[in-house]
Amino acid sequence: MDDDLDQFFHDDAEQNADFSDDGSEDEAPDNVDVNYELEREEPKSKSVAEFTKFLQECEYPDDIIKYFKTIKFFEKDAKTGDIVSTKSLKFTVTGFIQYLFGTKRIQRPVLRGIAKIFGRYDIFHLISPELVKSITHLKETRTTAWFNLFNFLSFVPHPTDRVTKPLFRQFCVRTPFNDKSMKKRKLTWISTDYDNVWMAVMNGKISDKLTLKLIPYITQNVISKLKAPFKSADFFFKMFDKTDYHGILSLGAIFRLISEHNFEYPKFYDKVYSLTNPSLLYMSQKESILTLLDSFLSSTHLPTYITASFLKRLSRCLLLAPIDAQEPILGLIRNLVIRHPNCSELVHREVPQTLYDDPFDNDETDLHKTRALESSLWEMKLLQCHWNQSVRKRAHFVDKSIQKIESYVRFRCTDELFSVNMAKSFGGEDGEAEKYRKLQDGDEDEEGTGKPEPKKARRKGFGGKFAPKHEEKVTRAVGVNSEAPKGILDRQVPIIDVPTLWKI
């Protein structure tokens, strides 16, 4: 796969064609004296402070590449004969660490370009041990440094996604990474570097502001690529117990640890139940959270009191939920009733019918004591009077017999809901967009009241010249307000535009 950094090496593309990462990089060209390259005198380079300042003032990655062409990266150890890093390379690595952990916030586009250079697997192998040491001593109050580190690591790919091309091969022929043993175990030590840095991040004293971004990112992009995902359990269980918001964000990783790695969490469903509240439905991650909640309650072996408690809690949340969350929750409640037939008593029970008569204790955190099995889903009757037609139709499932097949839980954003409502003609039939949506979604078959409208009998009559004459259309004049409105729209309107702008 082509790498983004290759654009900075167009000038040397032909002469470096023999040095590509094709398995033959341990062989040097005939016209290159490898020993001279390793034994030549090291040119003067920037110190740690100078290189840090250079990175802060650098505008393009091409400037860093030009500087790399002027320094020597490796030399031969006089005692052992091994190829080791030069003082210039050590200054470069240390200067980059100080730049990353500085007090100045680095923008993500800048770090994206920096990661195209320092995220390559060979130089990242030298950077990762220094990163781990710096992360260990990084304090929680260093919010800027934490965000710089997180943004940089988010641009470093895992070898299962993409193996970057080596950086040092662009500047020198012989490197420590040419060794056959290193090449055979390349994927192994690249993965190890990736794991060590991310585990150091999870074990560090992370800033509270960063955890809100770090938890979803690790859940979606990191935990599945770790060699030992179970080692992240301490981090996620600590976040799960921290606050409600952190607990909600950690649900995905906790579920994966429990289902795939046999972890146990005491009173897990009690904790999830306490996190299920109306504020959850106003989060941007509500779609993934509701999908996880459906997975938690997918087992048919769950005790009835647990399912009934979640049914009542979700029904109460519906009364305070935004419009884009009401349809998915109604679909989830309907599927739970189908999945757990013992909870059908809540649907068919007519008492209670109001909040004051409801024995269900919404404030109780112990699922054994909520008394949900003594209640009913009277909230569905309330939603049958909702202003939105789709919500009204979905709430009518309590008036039908319980079906055997679960329905699709549909998520629609507020923009889509707005477009659907605006496509309807006011006070008349549905617009073309609404008719098309019904055909695609199957609303009339799945969510209707089950009572199709009777067809109107066709009136028989005589045709041709015996047909009755139609009444002639009468055109009536419409009064027009020719005065411009007063207030914030106090402006002069041309008389010619009045009939168009201010019709009554």
For each residue, the residues with C-beta under 8 A, 3 or more apart:
1: 162
2: 6
3: 6 116 164 165
4: 7 116
5: 8 9 61 116 117 120 165 167
6: 2 3 9 10 13 165
7: 4 10
8: 5 61 62 65
9: 5 6 12 13 16 65 170
10: 6 7 13
11:
12: 9 15 16 170
13: 6 9 10 16 17
14: 17
15: 12
16: 9 12 13 19 20 169 170
17: 13 14 20
18: 24 29
19: 16 25 169 170 173
20: 16 17 25 165
21: 25 165 166 169
22: 25
23: 183
24: 18 27
25: 19 20 21 22 166 169 178 183
26: 178 179 180 183
27: 24
28: 32 34 173 174
29: 18 32 173
30:
31:
32: 28 29 37 173
33: 36 37
34: 28 37 38 173 174
35: 38 39 76
36: 33 39 40
37: 32 33 34 40 172 173 174
38: 34 35 74 75 76 83 174
39: 35 36 75 76
40: 36 37 72
41:
42: 45 71 72 75 86 87 88
43: 70 71 72 88
44:
45: 42 70 71 72 87 88 91 92
46: 50 51 54 67 91 95
47: 50 51 91 95
48: 51 52 91 94 95 98
49: 52 53 95 98
50: 46 47 53 54 95
51: 46 47 48 54 55 91 92 95 96 99
52: 48 49 55 56 95 96 98 99 102
53: 49 50 56 57
54: 46 50 51 57 58 67 95
55: 51 52 58 64 95 96 99 114
56: 52 53 99 102 104
57: 53 54
58: 54 55 61 63 64
59: 63
60: 63 113
61: 5 8 58 64 65 113 114 116 117
62: 8 65 66
63: 58 59 60 66 67
64: 55 58 61 67 68 114 117
65: 8 9 61 62 68 69 117 170
66: 62 63 69 70
67: 46 54 63 64 70 71
68: 64 65 71 73 170 171
69: 65 66 171
70: 43 45 66 67
71: 42 43 45 67 68 86 88 89 92
72: 40 42 43 45 75 86 88 172
73: 68 85 86 88 89 168 171 172 175
74: 38 83 84 85 86 89 168 172 174 175 176
75: 38 39 42 72 83 84 86
76: 35 38 39 81 82 83 84
77: 80 81 82 83 84
78:
79:
80: 77
81: 76 77
82: 76 77 176
83: 38 74 75 76 77 174 175 176
84: 74 75 76 77 176
85: 73 74 89 90 126
86: 42 71 72 73 74 75 89 90
87: 42 45 90 91
88: 42 43 45 71 72 73 91 92
89: 71 73 74 85 86 92 93 126
90: 85 86 87 93 94
91: 45 46 47 48 51 87 88 94 95
92: 45 51 71 88 89 95 96
93: 89 90 96 97 123 126 127 130
94: 48 90 91 97 98 130
95: 46 47 48 49 50 51 52 54 55 91 92 98 99
96: 51 52 55 92 93 99 100 118 127
97: 93 94 100 101 127 130 131 134
98: 48 49 52 94 95 101 102
99: 51 52 55 56 95 96 102 106
100: 96 97 106 145 148 149 152
101: 97 98 134 138 142 145 148 149
102: 52 56 98 99 144 145 148
103: 144 145
104: 56 144
105: 144 147 148
106: 99 100 110 111 114 148 151
107: 110 111
108: 111 112 151
109: 112 113
110: 106 107 113 114
111: 106 107 108 114 115 148 151 152 155
112: 108 109 115 116 155
113: 60 61 109 110 116 117
114: 55 61 64 106 110 111 117 118 119 152
115: 111 112 118 119 152 155 156
116: 3 4 5 61 112 113 119 120 155
117: 5 61 64 65 113 114 120 123 167
118: 96 114 115 123 124 127 152
119: 114 115 116 124 152 155 156 157 164
120: 5 116 117 123 124 164 165 166 167
121: 124 125 159 163 164 166 186 190 193
122: 125 126 166 167 168 169 175 177
123: 93 117 118 120 126 127 167 168
124: 118 119 120 121 127 128 156 190 193
125: 121 122 128 177 189 190 193
126: 85 89 93 122 123 129 130
127: 93 96 97 118 123 124 130 131
128: 124 125 131 132 193 196 197
129: 126 132 133 196
130: 93 94 97 126 127 133 134
131: 97 127 128 134 135 149 197 200
132: 128 129 135 136 196 197 200
133: 129 130 136 137
134: 97 101 130 131 137 138
135: 131 132 138 149 197 200 201 204
136: 132 133 200 204
137: 133 134
138: 101 134 135 142 145 146 149 204 205
139: 142 205
140: 205 206 207 208
141: 207
142: 101 138 139 145 146 207
143: 146 147 207 209 210
144: 102 103 104 105 147 148
145: 100 101 102 103 138 142 148 149
146: 138 142 143 149 150 206 207 210
147: 105 143 144 150 151 207 209 210
148: 100 101 102 105 106 111 144 145 151 152
149: 100 101 131 135 138 145 146 152 153 201
150: 146 147 153 154 201 210 213 214 217
151: 106 108 111 147 148 154 155
152: 100 111 114 115 118 119 148 149 155 156
153: 149 150 156 197 198 201
154: 150 151 217 221
155: 111 112 115 116 119 151 152
156: 115 119 124 152 153 194
157: 119 161 162 164
158: 161 162 191 194 225
159: 121 162 163 187 190 191 194
160: 191 225
161: 157 158 225
162: 1 157 158 159
163: 121 159 186 187 190
164: 3 119 120 121 157
165: 3 5 6 20 21 120 169
166: 21 25 120 121 122 169 170 175 177
167: 5 117 120 122 123 170 171
168: 73 74 122 123 171 172 175 177
169: 16 19 21 25 122 165 166 172 173 175
170: 9 12 16 19 65 68 166 167
171: 68 69 73 167 168
172: 37 72 73 74 168 169 175
173: 19 28 29 32 34 37 169
174: 28 34 37 38 74 83 178
175: 73 74 83 122 166 168 169 172 178
176: 74 82 83 84 179 182
177: 122 125 166 168 182 183 186
178: 25 26 174 175 182 183
179: 26 176 182 183
180: 26 183 184
181: 184 185
182: 176 177 178 179 185 186 189
183: 23 25 26 177 178 179 180 186
184: 180 181
185: 181 182 188 189
186: 121 163 177 182 183 189 190
187: 159 163 190 191
188: 185 191 192
189: 125 182 185 186 192 193
190: 121 124 125 159 163 186 187 193 194
191: 158 159 160 187 188 194 195 225 227
192: 188 189 195 196 227
193: 121 124 125 128 189 190 196 197
194: 156 158 159 190 191 197 198 225
195: 191 192 198 199 226 227 228
196: 128 129 132 192 193 199 200
197: 128 131 132 135 153 193 194 200 201
198: 153 194 195 201 202 218 222 226
199: 195 196 202 203 226 231 232
200: 131 132 135 136 196 197 203 204
201: 135 149 150 153 197 198 204 206 214
202: 198 199 206 218 232 234 235
203: 199 200 234 235
204: 135 136 138 200 201
205: 138 139 140
206: 140 146 201 202 210 211 214
207: 140 141 142 143 146 147 210 211
208: 140 211 212
209: 143 147 212 213
210: 143 146 147 150 206 207 213 214
211: 206 207 208 214 215 239 242 246
212: 208 209 215 245 246 249
213: 150 209 210 216 217
214: 150 201 206 210 211 217 218
215: 211 212 218 219 236 239 246 249 250 253
216: 213 219 220 249 252 285
217: 150 154 213 214 220 221 222
218: 198 202 214 215 221 222 223 232 235 253
219: 215 216 222 223 249 250 252 253 256
220: 216 217 252
221: 154 217 218 224 225
222: 198 217 218 219 225 226
223: 218 219 226 229 232 253 256
224: 221 229 256
225: 158 160 161 191 194 221 222
226: 195 198 199 222 223 229 231 232
227: 191 192 195
228: 195 231
229: 223 224 226 232 256 257 260 261
230: 233 257 261 263
231: 199 226 228 234
232: 199 202 218 223 226 229 235 236 253 257
233: 230 236 237 257 261 263
234: 202 203 231 237 238
235: 202 203 218 232 238 239
236: 215 232 233 239 240 250 253 254 257
237: 233 234 240 241 254 265
238: 234 235 241 242
239: 211 215 235 236 242 246 247 249 250
240: 236 237 246 247 250 251 254 265 271
241: 237 238 247
242: 211 238 239 246 247
243: 246 247
244: 247 248 274 275 277 279
245: 212 248 249
246: 211 212 215 239 240 242 243 249 250
247: 239 240 241 242 243 244 250 251 271 275
248: 244 245 251 275 280 283 285 289
249: 212 215 216 219 239 245 246 252 285
250: 215 219 236 239 240 246 247 253 254
251: 240 247 248 254 255 272 275 289 292
252: 216 219 220 249 255 256 288 292
253: 215 218 219 223 232 236 250 256 257
254: 236 237 240 250 251 257 258 263 265 268
255: 251 252 258 259 292 295 296
256: 219 223 224 229 252 253 259 260 261
257: 229 230 232 233 236 253 254 260 261 263
258: 254 255 261 262 263 264 265 268
259: 255 256
260: 229 256 257
261: 229 230 233 256 257 258
262: 258
263: 230 233 254 257 258
264: 258 268
265: 237 240 254 258 268 271
266:
267: 270 271
268: 254 258 264 265 271 272
269: 272 273 296 306 367
270: 267 273 274 365 366 367
271: 240 247 265 267 268 274 275
272: 251 268 269 275 276 293 296
273: 269 270 276 309 310 313 365 367
274: 244 270 271 277 365
275: 244 247 248 251 271 272 280
276: 272 273 280 293 310 313 314 317
277: 244 274 280 317
278: 281 282 317 320 321
279: 244 282 283
280: 248 275 276 277 283 286 289 317
281: 278 286 317 320 321 322 325 329
282: 278 279 286 322
283: 248 279 280 286 289
284:
285: 216 248 249 288 289
286: 280 281 282 283 289 290 325
287: 290 291 328 411
288: 252 285 291 292
289: 248 251 280 283 285 286 292 293
290: 286 287 293 294 325 328 329 332 409 411
291: 287 288 294 295 409
292: 251 252 255 288 289 295 296
293: 272 276 289 290 296 297 310 332
294: 290 291 297 298 332 335 409
295: 255 291 292 298
296: 255 269 272 292 293
297: 293 294 302 306 307 310 336 339
298: 294 295 339
299: 302
300: 339 340
301:
302: 297 299 306 307 340
303: 306 307
304: 307 308 340 342 343 373
305: 308 309 367 368 370 372 373
306: 269 297 302 303 309 310 367
307: 297 302 303 304 310 311 336 340 342 343
308: 304 305 311 312 343 346 370 372 373 375
309: 273 305 306 312 313 367 370 372
310: 273 276 293 297 306 307 313 314 336
311: 307 308 314 315 333 336 337 343 346 372 377
312: 308 309 315 316 346 360 362 370 372 375 377
313: 273 276 309 310 316 317 362
314: 276 310 311 317 318 329 332 333
315: 311 312 318 319 333 377 379 380
316: 312 313 319 320 362 379
317: 276 277 278 280 281 313 314 320 321 329
318: 314 315 321 326 329 330 333 379 383
319: 315 316 379 382 383
320: 278 281 316 317
321: 278 281 317 318 325 326 329
322: 281 282 325 326 414
323: 326 388 391 414 417
324: 327 411 412 413 414 417
325: 281 286 290 321 322 328 329
326: 318 321 322 323 329 330 383 386 388 391
327: 324 330 331 390 391 394 410 411 412
328: 287 290 325 331 332 409 410 411
329: 281 290 314 317 318 321 325 326 332 333
330: 318 326 327 333 334 383 391 394 395 397
331: 327 328 334 335 394 407 408 409 410
332: 290 293 294 314 328 329 335 336 409
333: 311 314 315 318 329 330 336 337 377 380
334: 330 331 337 338 394 397 406 407
335: 294 331 332 338 339 406 407 409
336: 297 307 310 311 332 333 339 340 343
337: 311 333 334 340 341 343 344 346 347 402
338: 334 335 341 402 403 404 405 406
339: 297 298 300 335 336 406
340: 300 302 304 307 336 337 343
341: 337 338 344 402
342: 304 307 345
343: 304 307 308 311 336 337 340 346 347
344: 337 341 347 348 402
345: 342 348 349 373
346: 308 311 312 337 343 349 372 373 375 376 377
347: 337 343 344 376 377 380 398 402
348: 344 345
349: 345 346 375 376
350: 353 376
351: 357 376
352: 357 358 359 375 376 378
353: 350 357 376 378 381
354: 357 358 378
355: 358
356:
357: 351 352 353 354
358: 352 354 355 375 376 378
359: 352 371 374 375
360: 312 370 371 372 374 375
361: 364 369 370 371
362: 312 313 316 370
363:
364: 361 369 370 371
365: 270 273 274
366: 270 369 370
367: 269 270 273 305 306 309 370
368: 305
369: 361 364 366
370: 305 308 309 312 360 361 362 364 366 367
371: 359 360 361 364 374 375
372: 305 308 309 311 312 346 360 375
373: 304 305 308 345 346
374: 359 360 371
375: 308 312 346 349 352 358 359 360 371 372 378
376: 346 347 349 350 351 352 353 358
377: 311 312 315 333 346 347 380 398
378: 352 353 354 358 375 381 382
379: 315 316 318 319 382 383
380: 315 333 347 377 383 384 395 397 398
381: 353 378 384 395 398
382: 319 378 379 385
383: 318 319 326 330 379 380 386 391 392 395
384: 380 381 392 395 396
385: 382 392
386: 326 383 391 392 395
387:
388: 323 326 391 392 417 421
389: 392 393
390: 327 393 394 443 447
391: 323 326 327 330 383 386 388 394 395
392: 383 384 385 386 388 389 395 396
393: 389 390 396 443 447 448 449
394: 327 330 331 334 390 391 397 447
395: 330 380 381 383 384 386 391 392 398
396: 384 392 393 399 400 447 448 449
397: 330 334 380 394 400
398: 347 377 380 381 395
399: 396 449
400: 396 397 403 450
401:
402: 337 338 341 344 347
403: 338 400 407
404: 338
405: 338
406: 334 335 338 339
407: 331 334 335 403 446
408: 331
409: 290 291 294 328 331 332 335
410: 327 328 331 441
411: 287 290 324 327 328
412: 324 327 416 417 420
413: 324 416 417
414: 322 323 324 417 418
415: 418 419
416: 412 413 419 420
417: 323 324 388 412 413 414 420 421
418: 414 415 421 422
419: 415 416 422 423 433
420: 412 416 417 423 424 433 434 437
421: 388 417 418 424
422: 418 419
423: 419 420 430 431 432 433 434 437
424: 420 421 430 431 434
425: 428 429 430 431
426:
427:
428: 425
429: 425
430: 423 424 425 434 435 438
431: 423 424 425 434 435
432: 423 435 436
433: 419 420 423 436 437
434: 420 423 424 430 431 437 438
435: 430 431 432 438 439
436: 432 433 439 440
437: 420 423 433 434 440 441 443
438: 430 434 435 441 442 443 444
439: 435 436 442
440: 436 437
441: 410 437 438 446
442: 438 439 445 446
443: 390 393 437 438 446 447 448
444: 438 447 448
445: 442 448
446: 407 441 442 443
447: 390 393 394 396 443 444
448: 393 396 443 444 445 451 452
449: 393 396 399
450: 400
451: 448
452: 448
453:
454:
455:
456:
457:
458:
459:
460:
461: 467 468
462: 466 467
463: 466 467
464: 467
465:
466: 462 463
467: 461 462 463 464
468: 461
469:
470:
471:
472:
473:
474:
475:
476:
477:
478: 503 504
479: 504
480: 498 499 502 503 504
481: 502 504
482: 495 498 502
483:
484: 489 490 491 492 493 502
485: 489 490 502
486: 489 490
487: 490
488:
489: 484 485 486
490: 484 485 486 487
491: 484
492: 484
493: 484 497 498 501 502
494: 497 498
495: 482 498
496:
497: 493 494 500 501
498: 480 482 493 494 495 501 502
499: 480 502 503
500: 497 503
501: 493 497 498
502: 480 481 482 484 485 493 498 499
503: 478 480 499 500
504: 478 479 480 481
